[in-house]
Amino acid sequence: MKINIKYLFFIILLIIIIHSLAIFLGLYNTKPVVIDIPQHFLAGIFFSLFFLMILEKKSIDYLKSSRLILFISLLGVSLLGSFLWELLELILLNFFTKVAYELYTYSSTVSDSLTDMYAGVLGGLATYLYIIKKQKALKTT
């Protein structure tokens, strides 16, 4: 299986479109803010696919690796990516407050940050389940 870079660009574009529409429609002004959950889910998929693309560049055949290792790796990468994103939001909020508020790129509470990270991990899980499906298809051929 080869990860096409077009998929990564498509995911980023989709996240930007959802974010832009949410700003335009005022969806970030609702309580609770849940419009960012699909974005974080997609980001988890992005981080996982990016990781798999790196493995492919290093000629590592992840389709033949242990399912447990693949599971831990994809969830770990999606969690790390989500954590780093939340850290970036915190830095923006503390040092570039005006920008953070104008772009709606901040988490208002710890609970919101944890929910966002959970959504990212679910994106990693979705990627894992897709890879497992691909592994089964390869075994039957």
C-alpha positions in Angstrom: 0.0 0.0 0.0 1.4 3.4 -0.9 0.3 6.5 0.8 -0.4 9.2 -1.8 0.6 12.7 -0.7 -2.6 13.9 -2.4 -4.5 12.3 0.5 -2.6 14.4 3.0 -3.2 17.6 1.1 -6.9 16.7 0.8 -7.2 16.2 4.5 -5.5 19.5 5.3 -7.7 21.2 2.7 -10.8 19.6 4.3 -9.7 20.8 7.8 -9.2 24.4 6.5 -12.6 24.3 4.8 -14.4 23.1 7.9 -12.6 25.6 10.1 -13.4 28.5 7.6 -17.0 27.5 7.4 -17.3 27.3 11.2 -15.9 30.8 11.5 -18.1 32.2 8.8 -21.2 30.5 10.3 -20.3 31.5 13.9 -20.2 27.9 15.0 -17.3 28.6 17.4 -19.6 30.9 19.4 -21.9 28.1 20.4 -21.7 26.2 23.7 -20.4 23.6 23.8 -18.0 24.0 20.8 -18.1 20.7 19.0 -17.4 21.8 15.4 -13.6 21.3 15.9 -14.1 17.6 16.8 -14.2 16.5 13.1 -11.1 18.6 12.4 -9.2 16.9 15.2 -10.4 13.5 14.0 -9.1 14.3 10.5 -5.8 15.6 12.0 -5.4 12.2 13.7 -5.8 10.5 10.3 -3.3 13.0 8.8 -0.7 12.4 11.5 -1.1 8.6 11.1 -0.9 8.7 7.3 2.1 11.0 7.4 3.8 8.6 9.8 3.1 5.7 7.4 4.4 7.7 4.5 7.7 8.2 6.4 7.9 4.4 7.0 7.3 3.8 3.3 10.2 6.3 2.5 12.4 4.3 4.8 11.3 1.1 3.0 9.6 -0.3 6.1 6.7 -2.6 5.2 4.2 -1.8 8.0 1.6 -4.1 6.4 3.8 -7.1 7.5 4.4 -5.7 11.0 2.8 -6.9 14.2 -0.7 -5.6 14.6 0.1 -4.6 18.2 3.1 -2.6 17.1 1.1 -0.9 14.4 -1.8 -0.1 16.8 0.5 1.4 19.4 2.5 3.3 16.8 -0.5 4.9 15.0 -2.3 5.8 18.2 0.9 7.1 19.7 1.7 9.2 16.6 -1.9 10.6 16.5 -1.7 11.4 20.3 1.7 13.1 19.9 0.5 15.1 17.0 -2.7 16.1 18.8 -0.7 17.0 21.9 1.7 19.2 19.9 -1.3 20.9 18.3 -2.9 21.7 21.6 0.5 23.0 22.9 0.6 25.3 19.8 -2.9 26.5 20.6 -1.8 27.3 24.2 1.3 29.1 23.0 -0.8 31.1 20.6 -3.3 32.0 23.3 -0.6 33.1 25.7 1.8 34.9 23.4 -0.4 35.9 20.4 -3.8 36.3 22.0 -5.3 38.5 19.4 -4.3 36.1 16.6 -5.6 33.1 18.5 -9.0 34.7 19.1 -9.3 36.0 15.5 -8.5 32.6 14.0 -10.4 30.6 16.7 -7.3 28.5 17.3 -7.4 27.9 21.0 -8.8 25.5 23.5 -10.8 27.3 26.2 -10.5 24.6 28.8 -8.5 21.5 29.8 -11.5 19.4 29.1 -11.7 20.9 25.5 -8.1 20.1 24.9 -8.5 16.6 26.1 -11.6 16.1 24.0 -9.6 17.4 21.0 -6.8 15.0 21.7 -9.2 12.1 22.1 -10.7 12.9 18.7 -7.2 12.9 17.2 -6.5 9.5 18.7 -9.8 8.2 17.2 -8.5 9.4 13.9 -5.4 7.3 14.5 -7.6 4.3 15.4 -9.6 4.8 12.2 -6.4 4.7 10.2 -5.3 1.5 12.1 -8.6 -0.2 11.2 -8.2 0.8 7.6 -4.7 -0.7 7.5 -5.9 -3.9 9.1 -8.6 -4.2 6.5 -5.9 -3.7 3.8 -3.7 -6.4 5.5 -6.6 -8.9 5.4 -7.2 -8.1 1.7 -3.5 -8.7 0.9 -3.6 -12.1 2.7 -6.6 -13.3 0.7 -4.9 -12.4 -2.7 
